[in-house]
């Protein structure tokens, strides 16, 4: 394993706090970019899925209500 340069420019092989912070900021920036890209695609799909689910539930409920309706005829004798 090769020694890493520290933030101060020395070749001590030590990892400084500034190195860790820089790497975490880089990772966070990459992650934020990917999350925003995924969110821009996911929100419209989730909205469309919710609308389709509501319409389907309404249609199936309406159909079931008609199919199971009972008609009672009362005749007087």
CNS distance restraints for C-alpha pairs under 8 A (distance, minus, plus):
assign (resid   2 and name CA) (resid  13 and name CA) 7.98 0.50 0.50
assign (resid   3 and name CA) (resid  11 and name CA) 7.12 0.50 0.50
assign (resid   3 and name CA) (resid  12 and name CA) 7.18 0.50 0.50
assign (resid   3 and name CA) (resid  13 and name CA) 4.27 0.50 0.50
assign (resid   3 and name CA) (resid  14 and name CA) 7.53 0.50 0.50
assign (resid   4 and name CA) (resid  11 and name CA) 6.70 0.50 0.50
assign (resid   4 and name CA) (resid  12 and name CA) 7.33 0.50 0.50
assign (resid   4 and name CA) (resid  13 and name CA) 4.79 0.50 0.50
assign (resid   4 and name CA) (resid  14 and name CA) 6.59 0.50 0.50
assign (resid   4 and name CA) (resid  15 and name CA) 6.98 0.50 0.50
assign (resid   5 and name CA) (resid   9 and name CA) 6.17 0.50 0.50
assign (resid   5 and name CA) (resid  10 and name CA) 5.91 0.50 0.50
assign (resid   5 and name CA) (resid  11 and name CA) 4.81 0.50 0.50
assign (resid   5 and name CA) (resid  12 and name CA) 6.57 0.50 0.50
assign (resid   5 and name CA) (resid  13 and name CA) 6.06 0.50 0.50
assign (resid   5 and name CA) (resid  14 and name CA) 7.23 0.50 0.50
assign (resid   5 and name CA) (resid  15 and name CA) 7.65 0.50 0.50
assign (resid   6 and name CA) (resid  10 and name CA) 5.81 0.50 0.50
assign (resid   6 and name CA) (resid  11 and name CA) 6.55 0.50 0.50
assign (resid   6 and name CA) (resid  12 and name CA) 6.89 0.50 0.50
assign (resid   6 and name CA) (resid  13 and name CA) 7.07 0.50 0.50
assign (resid   6 and name CA) (resid  14 and name CA) 6.23 0.50 0.50
assign (resid   6 and name CA) (resid  15 and name CA) 5.97 0.50 0.50
assign (resid   6 and name CA) (resid  16 and name CA) 5.84 0.50 0.50
assign (resid   6 and name CA) (resid  19 and name CA) 7.03 0.50 0.50
assign (resid   7 and name CA) (resid  16 and name CA) 6.54 0.50 0.50
assign (resid   7 and name CA) (resid  18 and name CA) 6.36 0.50 0.50
assign (resid   7 and name CA) (resid  19 and name CA) 6.29 0.50 0.50
assign (resid  15 and name CA) (resid  19 and name CA) 6.36 0.50 0.50
assign (resid  15 and name CA) (resid  20 and name CA) 7.39 0.50 0.50
assign (resid  16 and name CA) (resid  20 and name CA) 6.66 0.50 0.50
assign (resid  17 and name CA) (resid  21 and name CA) 6.17 0.50 0.50
assign (resid  18 and name CA) (resid  22 and name CA) 6.03 0.50 0.50
assign (resid  19 and name CA) (resid  23 and name CA) 6.23 0.50 0.50
assign (resid  20 and name CA) (resid  24 and name CA) 6.13 0.50 0.50
assign (resid  21 and name CA) (resid  25 and name CA) 6.13 0.50 0.50
assign (resid  22 and name CA) (resid  26 and name CA) 6.23 0.50 0.50
assign (resid  23 and name CA) (resid  27 and name CA) 6.21 0.50 0.50
assign (resid  24 and name CA) (resid  28 and name CA) 5.98 0.50 0.50
assign (resid  25 and name CA) (resid  29 and name CA) 6.04 0.50 0.50
assign (resid  26 and name CA) (resid  30 and name CA) 6.32 0.50 0.50
assign (resid  27 and name CA) (resid  31 and name CA) 6.12 0.50 0.50
assign (resid  28 and name CA) (resid  32 and name CA) 5.99 0.50 0.50
assign (resid  29 and name CA) (resid  33 and name CA) 6.23 0.50 0.50
assign (resid  30 and name CA) (resid  34 and name CA) 6.36 0.50 0.50
assign (resid  31 and name CA) (resid  35 and name CA) 6.08 0.50 0.50
assign (resid  32 and name CA) (resid  36 and name CA) 6.15 0.50 0.50
assign (resid  33 and name CA) (resid  37 and name CA) 6.31 0.50 0.50
assign (resid  34 and name CA) (resid  38 and name CA) 6.18 0.50 0.50
assign (resid  35 and name CA) (resid  39 and name CA) 5.96 0.50 0.50
assign (resid  36 and name CA) (resid  40 and name CA) 6.18 0.50 0.50
assign (resid  37 and name CA) (resid  41 and name CA) 6.76 0.50 0.50
assign (resid  38 and name CA) (resid  42 and name CA) 6.02 0.50 0.50
assign (resid  39 and name CA) (resid  43 and name CA) 5.99 0.50 0.50
assign (resid  40 and name CA) (resid  44 and name CA) 7.55 0.50 0.50
assign (resid  41 and name CA) (resid  45 and name CA) 6.85 0.50 0.50
assign (resid  42 and name CA) (resid  46 and name CA) 6.02 0.50 0.50
assign (resid  43 and name CA) (resid  47 and name CA) 6.16 0.50 0.50
assign (resid  44 and name CA) (resid  48 and name CA) 6.15 0.50 0.50
assign (resid  45 and name CA) (resid  49 and name CA) 6.09 0.50 0.50
assign (resid  46 and name CA) (resid  50 and name CA) 6.16 0.50 0.50
assign (resid  47 and name CA) (resid  51 and name CA) 6.35 0.50 0.50
assign (resid  48 and name CA) (resid  52 and name CA) 6.20 0.50 0.50
assign (resid  49 and name CA) (resid  53 and name CA) 6.11 0.50 0.50
assign (resid  50 and name CA) (resid  54 and name CA) 6.22 0.50 0.50
assign (resid  51 and name CA) (resid  55 and name CA) 6.21 0.50 0.50
assign (resid  52 and name CA) (resid  56 and name CA) 6.02 0.50 0.50
assign (resid  53 and name CA) (resid  57 and name CA) 6.07 0.50 0.50
assign (resid  54 and name CA) (resid  58 and name CA) 6.12 0.50 0.50
assign (resid  55 and name CA) (resid  59 and name CA) 6.06 0.50 0.50
assign (resid  56 and name CA) (resid  60 and name CA) 6.04 0.50 0.50
assign (resid  57 and name CA) (resid  61 and name CA) 5.97 0.50 0.50
assign (resid  58 and name CA) (resid  62 and name CA) 6.06 0.50 0.50
assign (resid  59 and name CA) (resid  63 and name CA) 6.16 0.50 0.50
assign (resid  60 and name CA) (resid  64 and name CA) 6.06 0.50 0.50
assign (resid  61 and name CA) (resid  65 and name CA) 6.15 0.50 0.50
assign (resid  62 and name CA) (resid  66 and name CA) 6.50 0.50 0.50
assign (resid  63 and name CA) (resid  67 and name CA) 6.22 0.50 0.50
assign (resid  64 and name CA) (resid  68 and name CA) 6.17 0.50 0.50
assign (resid  65 and name CA) (resid  69 and name CA) 6.06 0.50 0.50
